[in-house]
Amino acid sequence: MASPQELATLRAAIDQLLTLPAAQQLLQLNSNTCERAFEAYVFSLCCEAVRRAGGTVTLMGIRSGPQPATLVFRGAPGSMASDNQDFVYASCVLNARRFEIHVDVEYQGTSGALHEIDISLCDEAHAEAVRRTSSTPRTDGSKLLMAFECKFYESTPGVGLGRTFVGLISDCGTLRLKGFVSNIPSDKLRRYFSKTSRPEPFLGVVPAEPESEERFVHNVEQELRKWA
């Protein structure tokens, strides 16, 4: 079972990456678990990658707009257009490119099937249209830029969830970057993801391992620089 200390460490890392104490903002995880905290942590690392690429990040509440007093993260996958609560997302600008970072949002794949994507980078114009029409975001064309599966394990993982993510990504068109992010290293997963066409493995990414954090942030940053 995940320990309270692991949860506290993840929450502290989110606070630091998003500078919440300095901005006097509060973090609210609707499901106060390591699994959901890990997703919010990876979201925060993506925000850091945008800043390192020279971009700007504005935290947005779907109800309140820029810099909400409380950052509300979903407790389960849901609609990008949902305003049942003041769900947070990141509005990003890099050169002339405008895009958003979301947590736990459902997308419509190229087949028409719905897919839950833990962390997604989405074209801003498309996201705005989704909110305006209360529709479902799509993965085709250049609408979905990056997608990450985030898994917090309590023991060394096998390849089962990796296979599931490969199937999901195959229905998402062409992405700038697709990655499987976990808190525990796994030789089995690393070998499984070693094929060129498969998602990039980011394994052992935790606040206590700065080299793993840095590798993830660097990869996202470099892909953003190439794109923008």
VEXDREN-2710 file (C-alpha; in Angstrom, 1 decimal):
% VEXDREN-2710
k/r/px/py/pz
1/MET/0.0/0.0/0.0
2/ALA/1.2/3.5/-0.9
3/SER/2.4/5.3/2.3
4/PRO/1.1/8.7/3.5
5/GLN/4.8/9.9/3.2
6/GLU/4.8/9.1/-0.6
7/LEU/1.5/11.1/-1.0
8/ALA/3.0/14.0/1.0
9/THR/6.1/14.0/-1.1
10/LEU/4.2/14.1/-4.3
11/ARG/2.0/17.0/-3.1
12/ALA/5.0/18.9/-1.9
13/ALA/6.6/18.5/-5.4
14/ILE/3.4/19.8/-7.1
15/ASP/3.4/22.8/-4.7
16/GLN/7.0/23.6/-5.6
17/LEU/6.8/23.1/-9.3
18/LEU/3.6/25.2/-9.6
19/THR/4.8/27.7/-6.9
20/LEU/1.5/27.3/-5.1
21/PRO/2.7/28.5/-1.6
22/ALA/4.2/31.7/-3.1
23/ALA/1.0/32.4/-5.0
24/GLN/-1.2/31.5/-2.0
25/GLN/-3.0/28.9/-4.1
26/LEU/-4.3/25.6/-2.7
27/LEU/-4.1/22.1/-4.2
28/GLN/-7.3/20.0/-4.2
29/LEU/-7.1/16.4/-5.3
30/ASN/-10.7/15.1/-5.5
31/SER/-9.2/11.7/-4.9
32/ASN/-6.4/12.2/-2.4
33/THR/-4.3/9.2/-3.5
34/CYS/-0.8/8.6/-4.8
35/GLU/-2.4/7.6/-8.1
36/ARG/-4.1/11.0/-8.7
37/ALA/-1.2/13.0/-7.1
38/PHE/1.2/11.3/-9.5
39/GLU/-0.9/12.5/-12.4
40/ALA/-0.9/16.1/-11.0
41/TYR/2.9/15.8/-10.5
42/VAL/3.5/14.8/-14.2
43/PHE/1.2/17.7/-15.2
44/SER/3.4/20.0/-13.1
45/LEU/6.6/18.6/-14.8
46/CYS/5.0/19.3/-18.2
47/CYS/4.4/22.9/-17.1
48/GLU/8.0/23.1/-16.1
49/ALA/9.0/21.9/-19.6
50/VAL/7.0/24.6/-21.2
51/ARG/8.8/27.3/-19.1
52/ARG/12.2/25.8/-19.9
53/ALA/11.4/26.0/-23.6
54/GLY/10.8/29.7/-23.2
55/GLY/7.0/29.6/-23.0
56/THR/4.5/30.9/-20.5
57/VAL/2.1/28.9/-18.4
58/THR/-1.1/30.3/-16.9
59/LEU/-3.1/28.0/-14.6
60/MET/-6.8/28.3/-15.5
61/GLY/-10.0/27.3/-13.7
62/ILE/-12.7/26.3/-16.1
63/ARG/-15.1/28.5/-14.1
64/SER/-12.9/31.2/-12.6
65/GLY/-10.3/31.8/-15.3
66/PRO/-6.7/32.7/-14.7
67/GLN/-4.9/31.8/-11.5
68/PRO/-7.7/30.1/-9.5
69/ALA/-7.4/30.2/-5.7
70/THR/-7.8/26.4/-5.6
71/LEU/-6.4/24.0/-8.2
72/VAL/-9.0/21.3/-8.5
73/PHE/-7.8/18.0/-10.1
74/ARG/-10.4/15.4/-11.1
75/GLY/-10.8/12.3/-9.1
76/ALA/-11.6/10.3/-12.3
77/PRO/-11.4/10.8/-16.0
78/GLY/-14.1/13.2/-17.3
79/SER/-15.2/15.7/-19.9
80/MET/-12.9/18.6/-20.9
81/ALA/-16.0/20.8/-21.1
82/SER/-17.3/19.8/-17.6
83/ASP/-17.7/22.7/-15.2
84/ASN/-19.2/20.7/-12.4
85/GLN/-16.2/22.0/-10.4
86/ASP/-13.6/24.6/-11.2
87/PHE/-11.3/22.1/-12.8
88/VAL/-7.8/23.3/-13.5
89/TYR/-5.8/23.2/-16.7
90/ALA/-2.7/25.0/-18.1
91/SER/-3.0/27.6/-20.8
92/CYS/0.4/27.7/-22.6
93/VAL/2.1/30.0/-25.2
94/LEU/5.3/29.2/-26.9
95/ASN/6.4/31.5/-29.7
96/ALA/3.2/31.6/-31.9
97/ARG/1.9/28.4/-30.7
98/ARG/-1.0/28.2/-28.1
99/PHE/-1.9/25.0/-26.4
100/GLU/-3.2/23.5/-23.2
101/ILE/-2.2/20.8/-20.7
102/HIS/-5.0/18.7/-19.2
103/VAL/-5.4/16.0/-16.6
104/ASP/-7.8/13.0/-16.9
105/VAL/-9.7/14.0/-20.0
106/GLU/-11.6/11.7/-22.4
107/TYR/-10.8/12.0/-26.1
108/GLN/-12.4/10.6/-29.2
109/GLY/-10.0/8.5/-31.1
110/THR/-9.7/8.2/-34.9
111/SER/-12.0/5.1/-34.7
112/GLY/-14.7/7.1/-32.8
113/ALA/-13.9/5.2/-29.6
114/LEU/-13.5/7.2/-26.3
115/HIS/-10.1/7.0/-24.6
116/GLU/-9.0/8.2/-21.2
117/ILE/-5.7/10.1/-21.4
118/ASP/-4.0/10.9/-18.1
119/ILE/-2.0/13.9/-19.3
120/SER/-2.7/15.5/-22.7
121/LEU/-1.3/18.5/-24.5
122/CYS/-4.0/19.8/-26.8
123/ASP/-4.3/22.6/-29.4
124/GLU/-5.9/25.7/-27.7
125/ALA/-8.3/26.5/-30.5
126/HIS/-9.7/23.0/-30.5
127/ALA/-10.0/23.0/-26.7
128/GLU/-11.9/26.3/-26.7
129/ALA/-14.3/24.9/-29.3
130/VAL/-14.8/21.8/-27.1
131/ARG/-15.7/24.0/-24.1
132/ARG/-17.9/26.3/-26.2
133/THR/-20.0/23.5/-27.7
134/SER/-19.8/21.0/-24.7
135/SER/-18.4/18.4/-27.1
136/THR/-15.6/15.8/-26.9
137/PRO/-12.0/16.6/-27.9
138/ARG/-10.6/14.6/-30.8
139/THR/-7.2/13.2/-31.5
140/ASP/-7.1/13.5/-35.3
141/GLY/-5.1/16.1/-37.2
142/SER/-3.0/18.3/-35.0
143/LYS/-5.5/18.6/-32.2
144/LEU/-3.8/16.3/-29.7
145/LEU/0.0/17.0/-29.5
146/MET/1.2/14.8/-26.7
147/ALA/-0.2/12.1/-24.5
148/PHE/1.1/10.5/-21.3
149/GLU/0.0/7.5/-19.3
150/CYS/0.8/7.9/-15.6
151/LYS/1.0/4.9/-13.4
152/PHE/1.9/4.9/-9.7
153/TYR/2.9/1.3/-8.7
154/GLU/3.4/-0.3/-5.3
155/SER/5.6/-3.1/-6.8
156/THR/7.6/-3.7/-9.9
157/PRO/5.1/-3.6/-12.9
158/GLY/4.7/-6.0/-15.7
159/VAL/3.8/-5.1/-19.3
160/GLY/0.0/-5.4/-19.2
161/LEU/-0.8/-1.7/-18.8
162/GLY/2.0/-0.9/-21.3
163/ARG/0.2/-3.1/-24.0
164/THR/-3.1/-1.3/-23.2
165/PHE/-1.5/2.1/-23.7
166/VAL/0.0/1.1/-27.0
167/GLY/-3.5/0.1/-28.2
168/LEU/-4.9/3.4/-27.0
169/ILE/-2.2/5.4/-28.7
170/SER/-2.6/3.5/-32.0
171/ASP/-6.1/5.2/-32.2
172/CYS/-4.8/8.7/-31.6
173/GLY/-3.2/9.6/-34.9
174/THR/0.3/11.2/-35.1
175/LEU/1.6/12.7/-31.9
176/ARG/4.6/14.8/-31.1
177/LEU/5.4/12.7/-28.1
178/LYS/3.7/9.8/-26.4
179/GLY/5.1/8.4/-23.1
180/PHE/4.4/5.9/-20.4
181/VAL/5.4/7.4/-17.0
182/SER/5.7/5.4/-13.9
183/ASN/7.2/5.8/-10.4
184/ILE/9.0/2.4/-10.4
185/PRO/11.6/1.2/-13.0
186/SER/10.8/-2.0/-14.8
187/ASP/13.2/-3.9/-17.1
188/LYS/10.2/-5.7/-18.7
189/LEU/8.5/-2.4/-19.5
190/ARG/11.7/-0.9/-20.8
191/ARG/12.2/-3.8/-23.2
192/TYR/8.6/-3.7/-24.3
193/PHE/8.8/-0.1/-25.2
194/SER/12.1/-0.4/-26.9
195/LYS/10.6/-0.6/-30.4
196/THR/10.8/2.7/-32.3
197/SER/7.1/2.9/-32.9
198/ARG/6.1/2.5/-29.3
199/PRO/5.7/5.2/-26.6
200/GLU/8.8/6.5/-24.8
201/PRO/9.3/4.9/-21.4
202/PHE/9.8/7.3/-18.5
203/LEU/10.2/4.9/-15.6
204/GLY/11.2/5.7/-12.0
205/VAL/10.1/9.3/-12.3
206/VAL/9.7/10.6/-8.7
207/PRO/10.8/13.7/-6.8
208/ALA/13.6/11.7/-5.1
209/GLU/15.2/10.9/-8.4
210/PRO/16.1/14.2/-10.1
211/GLU/17.8/12.5/-13.0
212/SER/14.6/10.8/-14.0
213/GLU/12.6/14.0/-13.6
214/GLU/15.1/15.8/-15.7
215/ARG/15.0/13.2/-18.5
216/PHE/11.2/13.6/-18.7
217/VAL/11.2/17.4/-18.6
218/HIS/14.0/17.5/-21.2
219/ASN/12.2/15.3/-23.6
220/VAL/9.0/17.3/-23.4
221/GLU/10.9/20.5/-23.7
222/GLN/12.8/19.4/-26.8
223/GLU/9.7/18.2/-28.6
224/LEU/8.0/21.6/-27.8
225/ARG/11.0/23.4/-29.2
226/LYS/10.9/21.4/-32.4
227/TRP/7.2/22.0/-32.8
228/ALA/7.2/25.7/-32.0
END
